Amino acid sequence: ARPWNPGVGGEGRARRDPVRLEAALEGLMLPQAGVAISAGAGVALAALARDRRALRIALLAIAAQAVYVAGGLAVGGAPAGTARAVRAAPRLLASRAAVLARALRGRGPTRWVRTDRT
């Protein structure tokens, strides 16, 4: 995203194209898994610090994530069985945490490889 966002955002501004502007902004946003991981880290840090106010805020952030996901499933008309897949969220978050940690240490992917769409 780093090399492409300035160009896409610049084109969006020059052409007054909201789709390109949104695409540039999307690349700057932390993935939802990153937000959830941050909220979980906030809970852990607040608990370690024994800061009740910070703990309430971090727990509220986690509750907001749950409402966001449940609301998306409801509004999108997801079948009831889809909710069972949400049980895999802790494993997904652990895997994403490892990927984000590598990226933050500068050990992430250095190039993009297109995947097959068959």
C-alpha positions in Angstrom: 0.0 0.0 0.0 2.9 2.4 0.8 4.0 2.9 -2.8 0.5 3.0 -4.4 -1.6 5.0 -1.9 -0.1 8.5 -2.7 -0.7 8.0 -6.5 -4.2 6.6 -6.1 -5.1 9.3 -3.6 -3.7 12.0 -5.8 -5.6 10.7 -8.8 -8.7 10.6 -6.8 -8.3 14.2 -5.7 -7.4 15.4 -9.2 -10.3 13.6 -10.8 -12.7 14.1 -7.9 -13.2 10.4 -7.9 -14.6 9.2 -4.6 -13.9 5.5 -5.5 -10.2 6.2 -5.8 -10.1 8.3 -2.7 -11.8 5.5 -0.7 -9.3 3.0 -2.2 -6.4 5.2 -1.0 -7.9 5.6 2.5 -8.7 1.9 2.8 -5.0 1.1 2.3 -4.2 3.3 5.3 -6.6 1.6 7.7 -5.7 -1.0 10.2 -7.4 -4.3 9.3 -10.3 -5.3 11.6 -8.2 -8.1 13.0 -5.6 -5.5 14.0 -8.2 -3.5 15.8 -9.4 -6.6 17.6 -5.8 -7.5 18.5 -5.2 -3.9 19.8 -8.3 -4.1 21.9 -7.2 -7.4 23.4 -3.8 -6.0 24.1 -5.5 -3.0 25.8 -7.5 -5.4 28.0 -4.3 -7.2 29.0 -2.3 -4.0 29.7 -5.2 -2.4 31.6 -5.5 -5.6 33.7 -1.8 -5.6 34.4 -1.8 -2.0 35.4 -5.0 -2.5 37.4 -6.6 0.5 35.8 -10.3 0.0 35.9 -11.2 2.9 33.6 -8.8 1.7 30.9 -10.1 -1.8 31.4 -13.7 -0.7 30.8 -12.7 1.2 27.7 -10.8 -1.8 26.3 -13.7 -4.1 27.1 -16.0 -1.6 25.4 -13.8 -1.8 22.3 -14.1 -5.6 22.2 -17.8 -5.4 22.6 -18.0 -2.9 19.8 -16.1 -5.3 17.6 -18.5 -8.1 18.5 -21.5 -5.8 17.6 -19.8 -4.8 14.3 -19.3 -8.4 13.3 -22.7 -9.6 14.4 -24.4 -6.6 12.8 -22.6 -7.2 9.5 -23.7 -10.8 9.5 -27.3 -9.8 10.3 -27.4 -7.0 7.8 -25.7 -9.1 5.1 -28.3 -11.8 5.6 -25.7 -14.4 6.4 -27.1 -17.9 7.0 -27.3 -19.0 10.6 -24.5 -21.5 10.1 -22.1 -18.7 9.4 -22.2 -17.7 13.0 -20.5 -21.0 13.8 -17.5 -19.9 11.8 -17.1 -17.0 14.1 -15.8 -19.5 16.7 -12.6 -19.7 14.7 -12.0 -16.0 15.4 -9.5 -16.6 18.2 -7.3 -18.8 15.9 -7.6 -16.2 13.1 -6.6 -13.4 15.5 -3.6 -15.3 16.8 -2.4 -16.0 13.2 -3.0 -12.3 12.3 -1.1 -11.2 15.4 1.9 -13.2 14.3 1.7 -11.6 10.8 1.4 -8.1 12.2 4.3 -8.6 14.6 6.5 -9.7 11.7 5.4 -6.7 9.6 6.1 -4.3 12.5 9.6 -5.8 12.9 10.1 -5.2 9.1 10.0 -8.9 8.3 6.8 -8.8 6.3 6.5 -9.6 2.6 8.7 -7.4 0.3 6.7 -7.9 -2.8 3.1 -8.7 -3.9 2.4 -12.0 -5.6 -0.9 -12.3 -7.5 -2.9 -15.4 -6.6 -4.9 -17.5 -9.0 -8.6 -16.7 -9.3 -9.8 -20.0 -10.7 
